Amino acid sequence: MPSATKTDFVGRCIVVVPCLNEAEHIGALLEKLGAEARRFDLKIVVADGGSSDGTQQIVAEIMQNDPRVILLHNEKRVQSAAINLAVASYGEGHDYLIRIDAHGKYPDDYCEKLLNEAEATGADSVVVGMATEGFGTFQKATALAQNSKLGNGGARHRHGAKGHWTDHGHHALMRISMFREVGGYDEGFTHNEDAELDCRLKAAGARIWMTDKTFMVYYPRSSVSALFKQYLGYGRGRAKNLLKHRMIPKVRQALPLMVLPVVAGVFLAALSWWAAVPAVLWMTICLGYGVWLAVGERNPYGPLASVSAMIMHLAWSTGFWLQLFDSRRRGDTP
């Protein structure tokens, strides 16, 4: 099917940028998006959750020179609420929404490629592959971990793949009519709201297309505490999603799920040294993978990447079990 022409896209799409304290990235991001916004008359809605680092001031200055940029206050602060609010406020009369993460980098023709894919495939949602890049030492090591199977479990939307129909991917473009039909994002999710929405999209008969025509670059957290907190939330979100939809974890989710029990077993080593064996085995595998990255891929950040991976594994597993126990305590576990 031939791609749509550029004029077909004019005024048909809103771009939503949920953000909170992204002063370091928001200016460059809006400048990058501005070129496509002018070509296709796209409305860019920055849904800010109450930034205190100057993000709002930067957006306000850009608005003075670009009427297509809108600053929207998101009092609920979370990303799911930000996108719902933007669609409710500015989605009328538009066919698509494009979700942009403020903590990322995008190709110059990102929006155009997404719109072309939506028109060519007839998909209700177009998702993209995601690569990770870092700047400081810890960020570079974490990026290496997240781009590897040790850190992402082989998730296809993490390292990209040929275009195909899928059940889930990194959210990029969505048909507004379908978004509204299923009720938008569940605002009770602070993490994994995309995976939860994809479950409802598939149940409603929507088609999700993983494109290989474009991608996005994500910048990981730059400190141990921030990375741990992020993956703690991911673990909670995944457990909440599985409980809500009564799903069984996939193998790549079940393996890191066991990390917390394995680490907890170390405290029983005083009774029997065998209790520490699983934790030692896990650490050995992770460190060995890091050495392989350093030698096999000639990447000096390999050993440190294994440490980042272990932080992600432990945080994700901890978050999952905390959510599971909290749900059981409240009596809402299926």
C-alpha positions in Angstrom: 0.0 0.0 0.0 1.5 3.4 -0.9 2.5 5.8 1.9 0.3 8.8 2.5 1.4 12.2 1.3 2.6 14.8 3.7 -0.5 17.0 3.1 -2.7 14.1 4.2 -1.2 14.5 7.7 -1.9 18.2 8.3 -3.9 18.8 11.4 -4.7 15.2 12.0 -2.4 14.4 14.9 -1.5 15.8 18.4 1.8 15.1 20.0 1.7 14.6 23.7 4.8 15.0 25.9 4.2 14.0 29.6 7.0 15.3 31.7 8.2 16.1 35.2 11.5 18.0 35.9 13.0 17.6 32.5 14.7 21.0 32.1 17.8 19.2 30.9 16.0 17.7 27.9 12.8 19.6 27.2 14.2 22.5 25.2 16.2 20.4 22.7 13.3 17.9 22.4 10.7 20.6 21.5 13.1 22.2 19.1 13.5 18.8 17.4 9.7 18.2 17.3 9.1 21.8 16.1 10.3 21.1 12.6 7.7 18.4 12.0 5.1 20.3 13.8 5.5 23.1 11.3 5.4 20.8 8.3 2.3 18.9 9.4 0.6 21.6 11.6 0.9 19.3 14.6 -0.2 20.5 18.1 2.4 19.7 20.7 0.9 19.3 24.2 3.5 19.3 27.1 1.6 17.8 30.0 3.7 18.9 33.0 3.2 17.3 36.4 4.4 20.2 38.5 8.1 20.6 37.6 10.2 22.6 40.0 13.4 22.7 38.0 12.5 25.3 35.4 10.9 23.0 32.8 7.7 25.1 32.7 9.6 28.3 32.2 11.5 26.7 29.3 8.2 25.6 27.7 6.6 29.0 28.3 9.5 30.7 26.4 9.2 28.3 23.5 5.4 29.0 23.4 6.1 32.7 22.7 7.6 31.8 19.4 5.7 28.7 18.5 1.9 28.8 18.9 1.7 25.1 18.2 3.2 24.3 21.6 0.8 24.1 24.6 1.7 23.8 28.3 -0.9 21.8 30.2 -0.9 21.3 33.9 -1.2 17.7 35.0 -2.2 17.8 38.6 -2.2 14.0 38.9 1.5 14.1 38.0 1.7 10.5 36.5 2.2 9.9 32.8 -1.0 7.9 32.3 -3.0 10.9 33.6 -1.0 13.3 31.5 -1.9 11.6 28.2 -5.5 11.1 29.1 -5.8 14.8 30.0 -4.1 15.9 26.8 -6.4 13.8 24.6 -9.5 14.9 26.5 -8.5 18.6 26.2 -7.1 18.7 22.6 -7.9 15.4 20.9 -11.2 16.4 19.4 -11.0 16.6 15.6 -7.8 14.7 15.4 -7.2 11.1 14.2 -4.0 10.2 16.0 -1.9 10.9 19.1 1.8 10.5 19.2 3.4 9.9 22.6 6.8 11.4 23.2 8.9 10.6 26.3 10.7 13.7 27.5 13.6 11.6 28.6 14.5 10.5 25.1 15.9 11.4 21.6 14.1 11.0 18.3 15.0 10.9 14.6 14.1 14.1 12.6 11.3 12.3 10.7 9.9 10.3 13.7 6.3 11.6 13.5 6.2 11.3 9.7 7.4 7.7 9.7 4.8 6.8 12.4 2.0 8.4 10.5 3.0 6.7 7.3 3.1 3.3 9.1 -0.4 3.9 10.5 -1.8 4.8 7.1 0.0 1.9 5.3 -0.9 -0.8 7.8 -4.3 0.4 9.2 -3.0 -0.3 12.7 -4.7 1.1 15.7 -1.4 1.5 17.5 2.1 1.7 16.1 4.9 0.9 18.6 8.7 1.3 18.1 12.0 -0.3 19.1 14.0 1.4 21.8 17.7 1.7 22.1 19.4 3.1 25.2 22.3 5.6 25.4 24.3 7.0 28.3 26.8 9.8 28.9 28.5 9.3 32.3 30.2 6.1 33.3 27.2 4.7 35.2 24.7 5.7 32.5 26.8 4.1 29.8 27.1 0.9 31.8 23.3 0.9 32.5 22.6 1.5 28.8 24.8 -1.4 27.8 22.9 -3.6 30.3 19.5 -2.4 29.1 20.4 -3.1 25.5 21.5 -6.6 26.3 19.5 -9.8 27.0 20.8 -9.7 30.5 19.0 -6.5 31.1 15.9 -6.8 28.9 15.3 -10.5 28.7 15.2 -10.5 25.0 12.2 -8.2 24.7 11.8 -7.5 21.0 10.8 -3.9 21.5 14.1 -3.3 23.3 16.5 -4.2 20.5 14.2 -3.7 17.5 13.0 -6.2 15.0 11.5 -6.5 11.6 8.0 -4.9 11.2 5.4 -7.3 12.6 2.1 -7.5 14.4 2.6 -7.8 18.2 0.9 -7.7 21.6 3.0 -5.0 23.1 5.8 -2.5 22.4 7.0 0.9 23.3 4.1 3.2 22.7 4.5 5.8 19.9 1.3 6.4 17.9 -2.3 5.5 18.6 -5.6 6.0 16.9 -7.6 8.4 19.2 -10.9 6.7 18.5 -9.6 3.4 19.7 -7.8 5.0 22.6 -11.1 6.5 23.8 -13.0 3.3 23.1 -11.0 1.3 25.6 -11.0 4.2 28.1 -7.4 5.5 27.7 -4.6 4.7 30.2 -5.5 3.4 33.6 -4.4 6.2 35.9 -3.9 3.8 38.8 -0.7 2.7 37.0 2.4 4.8 37.6 4.5 2.3 35.7 3.7 -0.3 32.9 0.6 1.7 32.0 1.5 1.0 28.3 1.5 -2.8 28.8 -1.8 -2.6 30.7 -3.4 -0.6 27.9 -2.1 -3.0 25.3 -4.0 -5.8 27.1 -7.3 -3.9 26.8 -6.5 -2.9 23.2 -6.0 -6.5 22.2 -9.1 -7.6 24.0 -11.0 -5.0 22.1 -9.7 -6.3 18.8 -7.2 -3.6 18.1 -4.1 -4.3 16.0 -0.7 -3.2 17.2 2.1 -2.9 14.7 5.8 -2.9 15.6 7.5 -0.7 13.0 11.1 -1.1 11.8 11.0 2.2 10.0 11.9 4.3 13.0 12.9 4.0 16.7 13.6 6.1 19.8 16.6 6.5 22.0 16.2 6.5 25.8 18.5 7.9 28.4 18.7 5.7 31.5 18.9 6.9 35.1 22.3 8.2 36.1 22.5 7.0 39.7 22.1 3.7 41.6 19.2 5.0 43.7 17.3 6.4 40.8 17.7 3.2 38.8 16.6 1.1 41.7 13.6 3.3 42.3 12.6 3.2 38.6 12.8 -0.7 38.4 11.0 -1.0 41.7 8.1 0.8 40.1 8.4 -1.4 37.0 8.1 -4.5 39.1 5.1 -3.2 40.9 3.5 -2.2 37.7 4.1 -5.6 36.1 2.6 -7.4 39.0 -0.4 -5.0 39.1 -1.0 -5.6 35.4 -0.8 -9.4 35.7 -3.1 -9.4 38.6 -5.6 -7.1 36.9 -5.8 -9.2 33.8 -5.2 -12.6 35.5 -2.2 -13.4 33.4 0.8 -15.7 33.9 4.3 -14.2 33.8 6.3 -14.9 30.7 9.6 -16.8 31.2 11.7 -13.7 30.8 9.6 -12.1 33.6 9.5 -15.2 35.8 13.3 -15.5 35.9 14.1 -12.1 37.5 11.0 -12.6 39.7 13.0 -15.2 41.6 15.9 -12.8 42.4 14.5 -11.4 45.6 13.9 -14.9 47.1 17.3 -16.0 46.0 19.0 -13.0 47.6 16.9 -13.4 50.7 18.2 -17.0 50.9 21.7 -15.6 51.7 20.5 -14.8 55.2 19.8 -18.5 55.8 23.4 -19.3 54.9 24.2 -19.4 58.7 22.0 -22.4 58.9 23.2 -24.1 55.7 25.7 -22.8 53.2 23.6 -24.3 50.5 21.1 -21.4 51.0 23.6 -19.0 49.5 24.3 -21.1 46.3 21.4 -19.7 44.2 22.5 -16.1 44.9 26.1 -16.9 44.2 25.1 -18.6 40.9 23.0 -15.6 39.9 25.8 -13.1 40.6 28.3 -15.4 38.8 26.1 -15.5 35.7 25.6 -11.7 35.7 29.3 -11.0 36.2 30.3 -13.6 33.6 28.0 -11.9 31.1 29.6 -8.6 31.9 33.1 -10.1 31.2 31.7 -11.5 28.0 30.5 -8.0 27.0 33.9 -6.6 27.8 35.8 -9.2 25.9 33.4 -10.4 23.2 32.1 -7.0 22.3 35.2 -5.1 23.4 33.2 -2.8 25.6 35.0 -1.7 28.7 31.7 -1.0 30.5 30.8 -4.7 30.5 31.7 -5.5 34.1 29.9 -2.5 35.4 26.9 -3.3 33.2 26.5 -6.6 35.0 26.2 -4.6 38.3 23.6 -2.4 36.7 21.7 -5.5 35.6 21.8 -6.9 39.1 20.4 -3.7 40.4 17.6 -3.8 37.9 16.9 -7.5 38.6 16.7 -7.0 42.3 14.6 -3.9 42.2 12.2 -5.4 39.7 11.8 -8.5 41.7 11.4 -6.6 45.0 8.7 -4.3 43.4 6.8 -7.3 42.0 6.7 -9.1 45.4 5.8 -6.0 47.3 2.8 -5.4 44.9 1.8 -9.0 45.2 1.9 -8.9 49.0 0.1 -5.5 49.2 -2.7 -6.8 46.9 -3.0 -10.0 49.0 -3.2 -7.9 52.2 -5.9 -5.8 50.7 -7.8 -8.9 49.5 -7.8 -7.9 45.8 -5.6 -10.7 44.5 -7.4 -13.0 42.1 
